[in-house]
Amino acid sequence: MDKQTQIELEAAAFRTLRKHLMEDRTDVQNIDMMNLAGFCRNCLSRWYQEAANERGIDMSKDEARKIFYGMTMADWKANYQTDASPQKQAEFEVAFRENVGDKG
């Protein structure tokens, strides 16, 4: 497989993952993703931002989130985010520290 085809397939897989998380499974909470998998939608938007910044494209965290989410974080939270139990929040603190650290 040539490099350009590989890039196109990786981009298609990313778009499918984004659609799955943003349209098909809005019921899955970021906190649950982070606690189980060590990443969430915010991580994906941060990775998008970091890739843009590495290529000299000035993009803030909020701009990247709006691109990834297709809306502001405030709108996402109002439409889809539910309250997390104290236990989930405690698990999140550990998962975030282990997987994101000071990059978040």
The first five atom37 places (N, CA, C, CB, O) and aatype in JSON, in Angstrom:
{
  "aatype": [12, 3, 11, 5, 16, 5, 9, 6, 10, 6, 0, 0, 0, 13, 1, 16, 10, 1, 11, 8, 10, 12, 6, 3, 1, 16, 3, 19, 5, 2, 9, 3, 12, 12, 2, 10, 0, 7, 13, 4, 1, 2, 4, 10, 15, 1, 17, 18, 5, 6, 0, 0, 2, 6, 1, 7, 9, 3, 12, 15, 11, 3, 6, 0, 1, 11, 9, 13, 18, 7, 12, 16, 12, 0, 3, 17, 11, 0, 2, 18, 5, 16, 3, 0, 15, 14, 5, 11, 5, 0, 6, 13, 6, 19, 0, 13, 1, 6, 2, 19, 7, 3, 11, 7],
  "atom_mask": [
    [1, 1, 1, 1, 1],
    [1, 1, 1, 1, 1],
    [1, 1, 1, 1, 1],
    [1, 1, 1, 1, 1],
    [1, 1, 1, 1, 1],
    [1, 1, 1, 1, 1],
    [1, 1, 1, 1, 1],
    [1, 1, 1, 1, 1],
    [1, 1, 1, 1, 1],
    [1, 1, 1, 1, 1],
    [1, 1, 1, 1, 1],
    [1, 1, 1, 1, 1],
    [1, 1, 1, 1, 1],
    [1, 1, 1, 1, 1],
    [1, 1, 1, 1, 1],
    [1, 1, 1, 1, 1],
    [1, 1, 1, 1, 1],
    [1, 1, 1, 1, 1],
    [1, 1, 1, 1, 1],
    [1, 1, 1, 1, 1],
    [1, 1, 1, 1, 1],
    [1, 1, 1, 1, 1],
    [1, 1, 1, 1, 1],
    [1, 1, 1, 1, 1],
    [1, 1, 1, 1, 1],
    [1, 1, 1, 1, 1],
    [1, 1, 1, 1, 1],
    [1, 1, 1, 1, 1],
    [1, 1, 1, 1, 1],
    [1, 1, 1, 1, 1],
    [1, 1, 1, 1, 1],
    [1, 1, 1, 1, 1],
    [1, 1, 1, 1, 1],
    [1, 1, 1, 1, 1],
    [1, 1, 1, 1, 1],
    [1, 1, 1, 1, 1],
    [1, 1, 1, 1, 1],
    [1, 1, 1, 0, 1],
    [1, 1, 1, 1, 1],
    [1, 1, 1, 1, 1],
    [1, 1, 1, 1, 1],
    [1, 1, 1, 1, 1],
    [1, 1, 1, 1, 1],
    [1, 1, 1, 1, 1],
    [1, 1, 1, 1, 1],
    [1, 1, 1, 1, 1],
    [1, 1, 1, 1, 1],
    [1, 1, 1, 1, 1],
    [1, 1, 1, 1, 1],
    [1, 1, 1, 1, 1],
    [1, 1, 1, 1, 1],
    [1, 1, 1, 1, 1],
    [1, 1, 1, 1, 1],
    [1, 1, 1, 1, 1],
    [1, 1, 1, 1, 1],
    [1, 1, 1, 0, 1],
    [1, 1, 1, 1, 1],
    [1, 1, 1, 1, 1],
    [1, 1, 1, 1, 1],
    [1, 1, 1, 1, 1],
    [1, 1, 1, 1, 1],
    [1, 1, 1, 1, 1],
    [1, 1, 1, 1, 1],
    [1, 1, 1, 1, 1],
    [1, 1, 1, 1, 1],
    [1, 1, 1, 1, 1],
    [1, 1, 1, 1, 1],
    [1, 1, 1, 1, 1],
    [1, 1, 1, 1, 1],
    [1, 1, 1, 0, 1],
    [1, 1, 1, 1, 1],
    [1, 1, 1, 1, 1],
    [1, 1, 1, 1, 1],
    [1, 1, 1, 1, 1],
    [1, 1, 1, 1, 1],
    [1, 1, 1, 1, 1],
    [1, 1, 1, 1, 1],
    [1, 1, 1, 1, 1],
    [1, 1, 1, 1, 1],
    [1, 1, 1, 1, 1],
    [1, 1, 1, 1, 1],
    [1, 1, 1, 1, 1],
    [1, 1, 1, 1, 1],
    [1, 1, 1, 1, 1],
    [1, 1, 1, 1, 1],
    [1, 1, 1, 1, 1],
    [1, 1, 1, 1, 1],
    [1, 1, 1, 1, 1],
    [1, 1, 1, 1, 1],
    [1, 1, 1, 1, 1],
    [1, 1, 1, 1, 1],
    [1, 1, 1, 1, 1],
    [1, 1, 1, 1, 1],
    [1, 1, 1, 1, 1],
    [1, 1, 1, 1, 1],
    [1, 1, 1, 1, 1],
    [1, 1, 1, 1, 1],
    [1, 1, 1, 1, 1],
    [1, 1, 1, 1, 1],
    [1, 1, 1, 1, 1],
    [1, 1, 1, 0, 1],
    [1, 1, 1, 1, 1],
    [1, 1, 1, 1, 1],
    [1, 1, 1, 0, 1]
  ],
  "atom_positions": [
    [[0.85, -1.17, 0.0], [0.0, 0.0, 0.0], [0.89, 1.24, 0.0], [-0.96, 0.0, 1.22], [1.87, 1.31, 0.74]],
    [[0.54, 2.21, -0.84], [1.34, 3.42, -0.88], [0.95, 4.34, 0.28], [1.16, 4.16, -2.23], [-0.12, 4.18, 0.88]],
    [[1.82, 5.28, 0.58], [1.67, 6.16, 1.74], [0.39, 7.0, 1.67], [2.88, 7.08, 1.87], [-0.31, 7.16, 2.67]],
    [[0.07, 7.52, 0.49], [-1.13, 8.36, 0.36], [-2.39, 7.55, 0.63], [-1.19, 8.98, -1.05], [-3.31, 8.04, 1.29]],
    [[-2.46, 6.33, 0.15], [-3.61, 5.46, 0.41], [-3.72, 5.17, 1.9], [-3.51, 4.14, -0.38], [-4.82, 5.17, 2.46]],
    [[-2.59, 4.92, 2.55], [-2.59, 4.68, 4.0], [-3.15, 5.9, 4.74], [-1.17, 4.37, 4.5], [-3.99, 5.75, 5.63]],
    [[-2.7, 7.09, 4.37], [-3.19, 8.32, 5.01], [-4.7, 8.47, 4.8], [-2.44, 9.57, 4.44], [-5.42, 8.83, 5.72]],
    [[-5.17, 8.19, 3.59], [-6.6, 8.31, 3.29], [-7.42, 7.31, 4.09], [-6.85, 8.12, 1.8], [-8.51, 7.64, 4.57]],
    [[-6.92, 6.08, 4.24], [-7.63, 5.07, 5.03], [-7.65, 5.45, 6.51], [-6.98, 3.69, 4.83], [-8.66, 5.28, 7.18]],
    [[-6.53, 5.95, 7.01], [-6.48, 6.39, 8.41], [-7.45, 7.55, 8.63], [-5.06, 6.8, 8.8], [-8.14, 7.59, 9.65]],
    [[-7.51, 8.48, 7.7], [-8.42, 9.61, 7.82], [-9.88, 9.13, 7.78], [-8.17, 10.64, 6.69], [-10.72, 9.64, 8.52]],
    [[-10.18, 8.16, 6.92], [-11.53, 7.62, 6.85], [-11.9, 6.92, 8.15], [-11.66, 6.63, 5.66], [-13.03, 7.05, 8.63]],
    [[-10.97, 6.19, 8.73], [-11.23, 5.51, 10.01], [-11.48, 6.56, 11.11], [-10.03, 4.59, 10.4], [-12.37, 6.37, 11.94]],
    [[-10.71, 7.63, 11.12], [-10.91, 8.7, 12.1], [-12.29, 9.34, 11.94], [-9.81, 9.77, 11.97], [-12.99, 9.58, 12.92]],
    [[-12.69, 9.61, 10.69], [-14.0, 10.22, 10.46], [-15.12, 9.28, 10.93], [-14.18, 10.55, 8.97], [-16.12, 9.74, 11.48]],
    [[-14.94, 7.99, 10.71], [-15.94, 7.02, 11.17], [-16.0, 6.97, 12.68], [-15.64, 5.63, 10.61], [-17.08, 6.92, 13.26]],
    [[-14.85, 6.99, 13.35], [-14.81, 7.02, 14.81], [-15.49, 8.28, 15.32], [-13.35, 6.95, 15.32], [-16.29, 8.22, 16.26]],
    [[-15.19, 9.42, 14.73], [-15.8, 10.67, 15.15], [-17.31, 10.61, 14.99], [-15.22, 11.85, 14.34], [-18.04, 10.99, 15.91]],
    [[-17.8, 10.15, 13.84], [-19.24, 10.03, 13.62], [-19.86, 9.09, 14.65], [-19.53, 9.52, 12.18], [-20.92, 9.38, 15.2]],
    [[-19.21, 7.98, 14.91], [-19.73, 7.01, 15.87], [-19.9, 7.67, 17.25], [-18.79, 5.79, 15.97], [-20.93, 7.5, 17.89]],
    [[-18.89, 8.4, 17.69], [-18.93, 9.03, 19.01], [-19.84, 10.25, 19.06], [-17.53, 9.43, 19.42], [-20.45, 10.52, 20.1]],
    [[-19.93, 10.99, 17.97], [-20.66, 12.26, 18.0], [-22.1, 12.14, 17.53], [-19.95, 13.27, 17.15], [-22.93, 12.99, 17.84]],
    [[-22.42, 11.09, 16.78], [-23.77, 10.95, 16.26], [-24.45, 9.66, 16.72], [-23.75, 11.0, 14.75], [-25.62, 9.68, 17.11]],
    [[-23.73, 8.56, 16.66], [-24.34, 7.26, 16.95], [-24.38, 6.93, 18.43], [-23.59, 6.19, 16.22], [-25.31, 6.27, 18.89]],
    [[-23.39, 7.38, 19.2], [-23.29, 7.0, 20.61], [-23.1, 8.21, 21.52], [-22.13, 6.03, 20.81], [-22.19, 8.25, 22.34]],
    [[-23.98, 9.18, 21.36], [-23.92, 10.35, 22.23], [-24.25, 9.98, 23.67], [-24.88, 11.42, 21.74], [-24.0, 10.76, 24.59]],
    [[-24.81, 8.78, 23.87], [-25.13, 8.32, 25.22], [-23.9, 7.92, 26.01], [-26.09, 7.15, 25.15], [-23.93, 7.89, 27.24]],
    [[-22.82, 7.62, 25.32], [-21.59, 7.22, 26.01], [-20.91, 8.48, 26.53], [-20.63, 6.43, 25.05], [-20.59, 9.39, 25.77]],
    [[-20.7, 8.52, 27.82], [-20.15, 9.69, 28.47], [-18.62, 9.72, 28.37], [-20.58, 9.74, 29.94], [-17.97, 8.68, 28.41]],
    [[-18.06, 10.92, 28.24], [-16.61, 11.07, 28.21], [-15.95, 10.47, 29.44], [-16.23, 12.54, 28.11], [-14.91, 9.82, 29.34]],
    [[-16.55, 10.66, 30.59], [-15.96, 10.14, 31.83], [-15.85, 8.61, 31.79], [-16.79, 10.58, 33.05], [-14.87, 8.04, 32.27]],
    [[-16.86, 7.96, 31.21], [-16.81, 6.5, 31.1], [-15.73, 6.06, 30.11], [-18.17, 5.96, 30.66], [-15.04, 5.08, 30.35]],
    [[-15.6, 6.79, 29.01], [-14.56, 6.47, 28.03], [-13.18, 6.61, 28.67], [-14.67, 7.39, 26.8], [-12.32, 5.73, 28.52]],
    [[-12.97, 7.7, 29.39], [-11.66, 7.94, 30.02], [-11.39, 6.87, 31.07], [-11.61, 9.34, 30.66], [-10.28, 6.35, 31.16]],
    [[-12.39, 6.54, 31.87], [-12.19, 5.56, 32.93], [-11.91, 4.17, 32.37], [-13.4, 5.51, 33.83], [-11.14, 3.41, 32.97]],
    [[-12.51, 3.82, 31.25], [-12.33, 2.48, 30.68], [-11.19, 2.39, 29.66], [-13.61, 2.05, 30.02], [-10.47, 1.39, 29.62]],
    [[-11.04, 3.44, 28.85], [-10.1, 3.34, 27.73], [-8.9, 4.28, 27.84], [-10.81, 3.63, 26.46], [-7.93, 4.13, 27.1]],
    [[-8.96, 5.23, 28.76], [-7.84, 6.15, 28.91], [-7.83, 7.3, 27.92], [0.0, 0.0, 0.0], [-6.83, 8.01, 27.82]],
    [[-8.92, 7.48, 27.2], [-9.08, 8.63, 26.32], [-10.57, 8.9, 26.15], [-8.4, 8.39, 24.93], [-11.41, 8.06, 26.45]],
    [[-10.89, 10.11, 25.65], [-12.29, 10.47, 25.43], [-12.36, 11.43, 24.24], [-12.91, 11.12, 26.71], [-11.36, 11.66, 23.56]],
    [[-13.52, 11.97, 24.02], [-13.69, 12.92, 22.91], [-12.77, 14.13, 23.07], [-15.15, 13.39, 22.83], [-12.23, 14.63, 22.08]],
    [[-12.6, 14.59, 24.31], [-11.71, 15.73, 24.53], [-10.28, 15.4, 24.15], [-11.78, 16.18, 25.99], [-9.57, 16.26, 23.62]],
    [[-9.84, 14.18, 24.42], [-8.5, 13.77, 24.02], [-8.37, 13.79, 22.5], [-8.17, 12.36, 24.56], [-7.38, 14.27, 21.96]],
    [[-9.39, 13.27, 21.81], [-9.35, 13.27, 20.35], [-9.29, 14.68, 19.81], [-10.57, 12.54, 19.78], [-8.56, 14.95, 18.85]],
    [[-10.04, 15.6, 20.4], [-9.98, 16.99, 19.93], [-8.63, 17.61, 20.26], [-11.12, 17.82, 20.55], [-8.12, 18.44, 19.5]],
    [[-8.04, 17.24, 21.4], [-6.7, 17.75, 21.75], [-5.66, 17.22, 20.78], [-6.33, 17.35, 23.21], [-4.77, 17.97, 20.36]],
    [[-5.75, 15.95, 20.41], [-4.81, 15.39, 19.44], [-4.94, 16.09, 18.1], [-5.04, 13.87, 19.27], [-3.95, 16.31, 17.4]],
    [[-6.17, 16.45, 17.73], [-6.42, 17.2, 16.5], [-5.73, 18.56, 16.59], [-7.95, 17.38, 16.26], [-5.05, 18.99, 15.65]],
    [[-5.91, 19.23, 17.73], [-5.28, 20.53, 17.96], [-3.77, 20.42, 17.9], [-5.71, 21.11, 19.31], [-3.11, 21.23, 17.25]],
    [[-3.21, 19.42, 18.57], [-1.76, 19.24, 18.57], [-1.22, 19.0, 17.17], [-1.37, 18.08, 19.48], [-0.17, 19.53, 16.82]],
    [[-1.94, 18.21, 16.36], [-1.51, 17.96, 14.98], [-1.54, 19.26, 14.18], [-2.41, 16.9, 14.31], [-0.64, 19.51, 13.38]],
    [[-2.56, 20.07, 14.4], [-2.63, 21.36, 13.7], [-1.48, 22.26, 14.12], [-3.98, 22.05, 13.98], [-0.8, 22.86, 13.29]],
    [[-1.26, 22.35, 15.43], [-0.19, 23.21, 15.95], [1.17, 22.77, 15.44], [-0.2, 23.2, 17.48], [2.01, 23.61, 15.12]],
    [[1.4, 21.45, 15.35], [2.68, 20.93, 14.84], [2.91, 21.33, 13.39], [2.72, 19.41, 14.97], [4.05, 21.4, 12.93]],
    [[1.82, 21.59, 12.68], [1.93, 21.98, 11.27], [1.86, 23.5, 11.09], [0.83, 21.31, 10.46], [1.7, 23.99, 9.97]],
    [[1.99, 24.23, 12.2], [2.0, 25.68, 12.14], [0.63, 26.32, 12.06], [0.0, 0.0, 0.0], [0.52, 27.51, 11.78]],
    [[-0.42, 25.55, 12.3], [-1.78, 26.08, 12.29], [-2.14, 26.47, 13.72], [-2.81, 25.04, 11.71], [-2.16, 25.62, 14.62]],
    [[-2.42, 27.73, 13.93], [-2.76, 28.23, 15.26], [-4.2, 27.82, 15.57], [-2.59, 29.78, 15.35], [-5.14, 28.28, 14.92]],
    [[-4.36, 26.96, 16.56], [-5.68, 26.46, 16.94], [-5.74, 26.3, 18.45], [-6.01, 25.13, 16.24], [-4.88, 25.65, 19.04]],
    [[-6.74, 26.89, 19.06], [-6.91, 26.77, 20.5], [-7.65, 25.49, 20.86], [-7.66, 27.99, 21.06], [-8.2, 24.81, 19.99]],
    [[-7.65, 25.16, 22.14], [-8.37, 23.99, 22.63], [-9.86, 24.13, 22.31], [-8.16, 23.81, 24.16], [-10.49, 23.18, 21.86]],
    [[-10.41, 25.31, 22.54], [-11.84, 25.52, 22.28], [-12.16, 25.41, 20.79], [-12.26, 26.89, 22.8], [-13.2, 24.87, 20.42]],
    [[-11.27, 25.93, 19.94], [-11.49, 25.82, 18.5], [-11.46, 24.37, 18.05], [-10.43, 26.63, 17.73], [-12.3, 23.94, 17.26]],
    [[-10.51, 23.61, 18.56], [-10.41, 22.19, 18.2], [-11.64, 21.43, 18.68], [-9.14, 21.57, 18.79], [-12.16, 20.58, 17.96]],
    [[-12.09, 21.72, 19.89], [-13.28, 21.04, 20.4], [-14.51, 21.37, 19.55], [-13.53, 21.43, 21.87], [-15.32, 20.5, 19.27]],
    [[-14.64, 22.62, 19.15], [-15.79, 23.0, 18.33], [-15.75, 22.28, 16.98], [-15.81, 24.53, 18.12], [-16.79, 21.86, 16.47]],
    [[-14.56, 22.13, 16.4], [-14.43, 21.39, 15.15], [-14.78, 19.92, 15.37], [-12.99, 21.52, 14.59], [-15.55, 19.34, 14.6]],
    [[-14.22, 19.31, 16.41], [-14.44, 17.89, 16.65], [-15.89, 17.61, 17.05], [-13.5, 17.39, 17.73], [-16.52, 16.69, 16.51]],
    [[-16.42, 18.39, 18.0], [-17.77, 18.18, 18.5], [-18.84, 18.66, 17.52], [-17.94, 18.87, 19.82], [-19.98, 18.19, 17.57]],
    [[-18.48, 19.58, 16.65], [-19.47, 20.17, 15.76], [-20.36, 21.18, 16.47], [0.0, 0.0, 0.0], [-21.4, 21.59, 15.95]],
    [[-19.95, 21.57, 17.66], [-20.68, 22.53, 18.49], [-19.76, 22.94, 19.62], [-22.03, 21.94, 19.05], [-18.68, 22.36, 19.79]],
    [[-20.17, 23.93, 20.38], [-19.35, 24.33, 21.52], [-19.45, 23.27, 22.62], [-19.79, 25.73, 22.07], [-20.39, 22.46, 22.63]],
    [[-18.49, 23.28, 23.52], [-18.54, 22.34, 24.66], [-19.77, 22.63, 25.52], [-17.25, 22.45, 25.51], [-20.38, 21.7, 26.05]],
    [[-20.13, 23.88, 25.66], [-21.31, 24.22, 26.45], [-22.56, 23.59, 25.85], [-21.48, 25.75, 26.55], [-23.41, 23.07, 26.57]],
    [[-22.67, 23.63, 24.52], [-23.81, 23.01, 23.86], [-23.79, 21.49, 24.01], [-23.84, 23.38, 22.37], [-24.82, 20.87, 24.27]],
    [[-22.6, 20.88, 23.85], [-22.49, 19.42, 24.02], [-22.93, 19.02, 25.43], [-21.03, 18.95, 23.76], [-23.73, 18.11, 25.61]],
    [[-22.39, 19.72, 26.41], [-22.72, 19.39, 27.8], [-24.22, 19.53, 28.06], [-21.93, 20.28, 28.77], [-24.83, 18.68, 28.71]],
    [[-24.82, 20.61, 27.55], [-26.24, 20.84, 27.76], [-27.1, 19.77, 27.1], [-26.63, 22.21, 27.23], [-28.15, 19.38, 27.62]],
    [[-26.66, 19.3, 25.94], [-27.45, 18.32, 25.18], [-27.2, 16.87, 25.57], [-27.16, 18.48, 23.73], [-28.12, 16.05, 25.49]],
    [[-25.97, 16.53, 26.0], [-25.62, 15.12, 26.12], [-24.98, 14.69, 27.44], [-24.71, 14.78, 25.04], [-25.07, 13.52, 27.8]],
    [[-24.35, 15.6, 28.15], [-23.61, 15.18, 29.34], [-24.54, 15.0, 30.53], [-22.52, 16.21, 29.69], [-25.42, 15.81, 30.78]],
    [[-24.32, 13.9, 31.24], [-25.11, 13.63, 32.44], [-24.2, 13.77, 33.65], [-25.75, 12.21, 32.38], [-22.97, 13.79, 33.53]],
    [[-24.8, 13.85, 34.82], [-24.03, 13.94, 36.05], [-23.3, 12.62, 36.32], [-24.94, 14.31, 37.24], [-23.84, 11.55, 36.07]],
    [[-22.09, 12.73, 36.81], [-21.28, 11.55, 37.14], [-21.3, 11.35, 38.65], [-19.83, 11.71, 36.62], [-21.28, 12.3, 39.42]],
    [[-21.33, 10.09, 39.03], [-21.31, 9.76, 40.46], [-19.96, 10.14, 41.06], [-21.61, 8.26, 40.68], [-18.97, 10.27, 40.33]],
    [[-19.91, 10.3, 42.37], [-18.62, 10.56, 43.03], [-17.59, 9.46, 42.73], [-18.82, 10.7, 44.54], [-16.4, 9.75, 42.59]],
    [[-18.04, 8.22, 42.64], [-17.12, 7.12, 42.33], [-16.52, 7.27, 40.94], [-17.84, 5.76, 42.45], [-15.32, 7.09, 40.76]],
    [[-17.35, 7.61, 39.95], [-16.85, 7.81, 38.58], [-15.89, 9.0, 38.54], [-18.02, 8.04, 37.6], [-14.88, 8.97, 37.84]],
    [[-16.2, 10.05, 39.29], [-15.33, 11.21, 39.32], [-13.97, 10.87, 39.93], [-15.99, 12.35, 40.1], [-12.94, 11.35, 39.46]],
    [[-13.97, 10.05, 40.97], [-12.7, 9.63, 41.59], [-11.9, 8.76, 40.62], [-12.97, 8.85, 42.9], [-10.69, 8.92, 40.5]],
    [[-12.58, 7.85, 39.92], [-11.89, 7.01, 38.93], [-11.32, 7.87, 37.81], [-12.86, 5.96, 38.35], [-10.23, 7.6, 37.3]],
    [[-12.07, 8.91, 37.44], [-11.62, 9.82, 36.39], [-10.34, 10.54, 36.78], [-12.71, 10.83, 36.07], [-9.44, 10.69, 35.96]],
    [[-10.25, 10.97, 38.01], [-9.05, 11.67, 38.48], [-7.81, 10.81, 38.26], [-9.18, 12.04, 39.97], [-6.78, 11.3, 37.81]],
    [[-7.93, 9.54, 38.57], [-6.81, 8.6, 38.38], [-6.54, 8.4, 36.9], [-7.12, 7.23, 39.06], [-5.4, 8.5, 36.45]],
    [[-7.6, 8.11, 36.12], [-7.44, 7.85, 34.68], [-6.85, 9.07, 33.96], [-8.79, 7.47, 34.04], [-5.99, 8.93, 33.09]],
    [[-7.32, 10.26, 34.33], [-6.82, 11.48, 33.69], [-5.35, 11.67, 34.0], [-7.63, 12.71, 34.16], [-4.55, 11.94, 33.11]],
    [[-4.99, 11.53, 35.27], [-3.59, 11.7, 35.67], [-2.7, 10.69, 34.96], [-3.45, 11.56, 37.2], [-1.61, 11.05, 34.51]],
    [[-3.14, 9.45, 34.86], [-2.33, 8.4, 34.23], [-2.22, 8.55, 32.71], [-2.9, 7.05, 34.55], [-1.19, 8.22, 32.13]],
    [[-3.28, 9.05, 32.06], [-3.32, 9.07, 30.61], [-3.1, 10.43, 29.98], [-4.6, 8.54, 30.17], [-2.68, 10.52, 28.82]],
    [[-3.39, 11.48, 30.7], [-3.28, 12.83, 30.13], [-2.22, 13.64, 30.86], [-4.62, 13.55, 30.18], [-1.44, 14.35, 30.24]],
    [[-2.21, 13.53, 32.17], [-1.23, 14.29, 32.95], [-1.45, 15.77, 32.82], [0.0, 0.0, 0.0], [-2.58, 16.25, 32.96]],
    [[-0.4, 16.51, 32.55], [-0.5, 17.97, 32.47], [-0.81, 18.47, 31.06], [0.78, 18.6, 32.95], [-0.79, 19.67, 30.82]],
    [[-1.11, 17.54, 30.12], [-1.42, 17.95, 28.75], [-2.86, 18.43, 28.58], [-1.16, 16.8, 27.81], [-3.18, 19.08, 27.59]],
    [[-3.72, 18.1, 29.54], [-5.14, 18.42, 29.4], [-5.41, 19.84, 29.59], [0.0, 0.0, 0.0], [-6.56, 20.27, 29.5]]
  ]
}
